[in-house]
Amino acid sequence: MSGATAPSQHPPGPAAYPLRVDATPDEHPSRWLWLVKWLLAIPHYIVLALLWPAFAVTTFIAFWCILVTGRYPAGIFSLNVGIMRWSWRVAYYSYGALGTDRYPPFTLAERPDYPAHLDVTRPERLSRGLVLVKWWLLVIPQALVVGVLVGGTTYAVSDDVTSQPTPGLLPLLVLFVAVALLFSGRYPRGLFDLVLGINRWVLRVSAYSSLMTDAYPPFRLDQGGIDPGTRAAEIAAVPAHAAHAAPAVEEPDGPGSAPVAPGRRAAAPAHPWGAGRLVTVVVGSLLMLLSLVLLAAATIVLAGGAARDDDGYLMSSTETFDSPGHAIVFPDVDIEAGADEAGVLDRLLGDLRVDARSAGAGAVFVGIGPTRDVEDYLDGVARSVVRDDDSDGDGDGPQLDDRDGGAPRGAPGQESFWAASAAGTGPRRLTWKPADGDWTLVVMRKDGASPVRTEVSVGAQLPFLGSSIVEDAVGVLLLTSVVVALVGLVLLWLALRRRREDPRPGHDTASP
């Protein structure tokens, strides 16, 4: 019918996402190269270990730019997309996919001749409200999915925080790929599609959480070498009058075939990130992170000094210990300070203090003595030993190892080996000046009976916190932190400021 609009030659597919990931597997992959790719990729790992701190710093800067202006700075966007692209190529080469034996190029730029590609469409505007919540709150459902897909660390929160590594689907699939390569020399088509789909999902979540787009990642596993976003962009680029003549985009027919598109992939434009500019960003970012470390150190020293009590002691929180035996034994206190260093130890640590009170029946005894003498006194005695860590992971605070045995040979106060002790009803306080040797802290009932239930807190004077030298050092740390931060900001500004194209090929210049 005249004037009628011809129907689309391409059936509608899934909605395109601003981040596009494409890849093509090698036609004849090596059976053995994957065994040493961890070694071959080390130079890339070193470079990426420097680039990702820069990614974090520039993303932080982008956060504030979006919050104020609603725009993601073009220079930072180009840099961060390049870092993601570089990381994807290394992952595709190594153990993120084992998809190619071609060594990844050392560049942020798109390389049309390399079999792995990543691109992100820069948005004109971004929501100022979403930037406050999408990177930590809205991304939580996606982070849970990504944790299942690639594995990670599971955290349990109670009184303490415990962590445990968990396996993921992607490493398992890549292991299957390695076995298939070893025995058949082929990359199974189904595994390739699935591995690409998982990587594509993870990279979409990474782009969203790093503020590059407001488009929420779809809960959809887009498998295959060609991203639906690439397919949509290529179809849209075909003029309407040429829709009949242009071949449709198709998936590769086999592991060695290349994607068929309506035209060849355009050559990548000259990338603005040369080595000098990139090094400037890395150095500026590392200086910014160093300034945060210096600021944190100064803050910790100031907080420690402010947290000391009226007597000048920095005390721990009070913990309750409950033992069915006759004694609660704390881990060895090993002090190795030569006679010539005793003065230094005294200035740094000062006196130690232990506050204890009975939380059950009977008066409390608290004492510290040489480890050998304490072990001789408690040999064969039912007691509980405090562990250094929460090894059972139940998050219930200090853990006790109960030891079977009988009663001690007498009340603890009758022994003469204690270097310092205190006993009685109500709160008891032990003060001890540290000395060379191995020492053990013991809390018992005054009469040596069982069980023992007590509340204990420990602390030290730490006289250096109040010294003029430390106060001066804190001032130097704060001043150095500010200077380092300013230098880092200047370097980042020089590297990230917008550049205009130079009429000569391969050149660009900074705009005023």
HELIX and SHEET records of a PDB file:
HELIX    1   1 LEU A   33  LEU A   35  5                                   3    
HELIX    2   2 LYS A   37  LEU A   40  1                                   4    
HELIX    3   3 ILE A   42  THR A   69  1                                  28    
HELIX    4   4 ALA A   74  TYR A   93  1                                  20    
HELIX    5   5 LEU A  130  LEU A  132  5                                   3    
HELIX    6   6 LYS A  134  LEU A  138  3                                   5    
HELIX    7   7 ILE A  140  VAL A  150  1                                  11    
HELIX    8   8 LEU A  169  SER A  184  1                                  16    
HELIX    9   9 ARG A  189  SER A  209  1                                  21    
HELIX   10  10 PRO A  228  ALA A  236  1                                   9    
HELIX   11  11 ALA A  240  ALA A  242  5                                   3    
HELIX   12  12 ALA A  275  ALA A  307  1                                  33    
HELIX   13  13 ALA A  339  GLU A  341  5                                   3    
HELIX   14  14 ALA A  342  LEU A  348  1                                   7    
HELIX   15  15 THR A  371  TYR A  377  1                                   7    
HELIX   16  16 PRO A  412  GLN A  414  5                                   3    
HELIX   17  17 PRO A  463  GLY A  466  5                                   4    
HELIX   18  18 SER A  468  LEU A  496  1                                  29    
SHEET    1   A 2 LEU A  19  ALA A  23  0                                        
SHEET    2   A 2 ALA A 116  VAL A 120 -1                                        
SHEET    1   B 2 GLY A 152  VAL A 157  0                                        
SHEET    2   B 2 VAL A 161  THR A 166 -1                                        
SHEET    1   C 3 LEU A 314  MET A 315  0                                        
SHEET    2   C 3 VAL A 452  ALA A 460 -1                                        
SHEET    3   C 3 GLU A 319  SER A 323 -1                                        
SHEET    1   D 4 LEU A 314  MET A 315  0                                        
SHEET    2   D 4 VAL A 452  ALA A 460 -1                                        
SHEET    3   D 4 LEU A 352  SER A 358 -1                                        
SHEET    4   D 4 ARG A 428  TRP A 432 -1                                        
SHEET    1   E 5 VAL A 333  ILE A 335  0                                        
SHEET    2   E 5 GLY A 437  ARG A 445 -1                                        
SHEET    3   E 5 ALA A 327  VAL A 329 -1                                        
SHEET    4   E 5 ARG A 383  VAL A 386  1                                        
SHEET    5   E 5 LEU A 400  ARG A 403 -1                                        
SHEET    1   F 4 VAL A 333  ILE A 335  0                                        
SHEET    2   F 4 GLY A 437  ARG A 445 -1                                        
SHEET    3   F 4 VAL A 364  PRO A 370 -1                                        
SHEET    4   F 4 ALA A 420  GLY A 424 -1                                        
SHEET    1   G 2 ARG A 499  GLU A 501  0                                        
SHEET    2   G 2 ASP A 508  ALA A 510 -1                                        
END                                                                             
